[in-house]
Amino acid sequence: MHPRNEADWLLTDEEIRRPLSPLQWQQINKIICSWLDRSAQIARSARAHARIIRENLEWLDPFFQRYVESSYYRCPDPCCQATNIFFDRADLLYLHSLAASIPHSQTRVKSGDPCLYLTEQGCFLPRIYRPYICTWFMCDLHYECFGAEQPKIQREFVHRLVRIRHHRQKLSLLYDPEAEY
């Protein structure tokens, strides 16, 4: 599947952020892969943004890991069980720009299904490969853990989240320069 004109390259979040069959998932990923192959300059910029996102996620991971370990089994309503969590366009741009192994499917094939990556021990995917919402969402139990951190760590933590968001937006603007953020 190679897009014929500029409009064919532009996938919307609505096309991606929903249950997808394996074939639909493959087609979407081929389009994004082809987009990255179109321009060496855009690919370099995309890789630079993806590296910054990854570095910040890696810095945050030990904190989130501790928060999850202290709260996962006592959580009354695990966010991981929500049925409307999906990879979005920026997630796929990020993953392709990293030249990472792309997860084998969207989080769900059918509406209402549980996440395909959720196991009894939590998420199967490393944090740097999860949908964005799964990398930053904090429930009340996580906020309790976060509140116990030193103020300097709290400020750096928030700064890292803001940097991730900023570079996701920059990555999205490389893909769709007319998008509004």
C-alpha positions, -999 to 999 in steps of 0.1 A, spaced: 0 0 0 18 31 -12 -2 64 -11 -6 80 -44 -9 116 -34 -3 139 -4 -38 134 11 -33 96 12 -4 100 36 -24 118 62 -40 94 87 -62 109 113 -64 99 150 -99 88 143 -86 63 117 -61 49 142 -74 53 177 -101 26 175 -103 -12 174 -85 -24 142 -82 -57 125 -47 -71 119 -50 -61 82 -61 -25 91 -32 -23 116 -7 -34 90 -20 -10 64 -18 20 88 17 10 98 28 7 61 15 42 54 35 57 84 66 37 74 63 49 38 59 85 51 91 83 70 109 69 39 98 99 18 122 124 32 156 120 49 153 154 65 119 146 80 131 112 91 161 128 109 139 153 127 114 126 136 141 104 150 155 133 171 121 139 186 115 102 192 149 99 210 140 128 233 106 112 240 123 79 248 149 94 270 122 111 291 101 80 293 131 60 305 138 86 332 101 84 343 99 46 342 114 38 376 90 61 393 60 48 376 72 12 382 74 19 419 40 35 419 24 6 400 41 -19 423 27 -2 454 -8 2 440 -16 -23 413 -31 -51 435 -51 -26 457 -65 -5 429 -103 -5 429 -106 4 392 -74 -4 372 -71 20 343 -54 -8 324 -88 -24 321 -104 6 305 -118 -3 271 -111 30 252 -73 30 254 -56 28 220 -24 37 202 -29 70 185 -12 86 155 16 102 175 23 69 192 29 52 158 49 82 145 71 79 177 75 41 174 83 41 137 108 70 142 126 50 169 128 21 144 113 0 172 95 -32 168 59 -21 163 34 -39 186 17 -66 166 -18 -50 168 -38 -22 181 -48 -26 218 -81 -42 207 -96 -58 176 -132 -54 187 -149 -27 207 -152 -36 244 -124 -62 243 -98 -61 270 -64 -48 261 -44 -74 242 -12 -64 261 -27 -67 296 -15 -97 316 -21 -107 352 12 -90 360 3 -58 343 12 -45 308 33 -69 286 48 -39 267 78 -20 281 67 16 291 85 31 261 64 11 237 30 17 253 2 40 242 10 75 254 -19 76 279 -5 45 295 28 62 301 16 93 320 -18 86 335 -17 87 373 -45 75 395 -51 87 431 -29 59 444 -1 70 421 -5 106 433 -1 95 469 33 80 459 42 111 438 33 133 468 59 115 489 87 125 464 110 154 471 99 186 456 129 187 433 119 152 419 83 163 415 94 194 395 117 173 373 90 147 368 65 173 356 91 188 334 98 154 318 60 149 311 58 184 295 89 176 273 73 144 261 41 162 252 60 189 234 80 165 213 50 144 205 34 176 191 65 184 171 65 149 157 28 152 148 35 185 131 62 169 109 35 145 98 7 170 94 21 205 92 -14 220 91 -26 203 123 -36 225 152 -23 217 187 
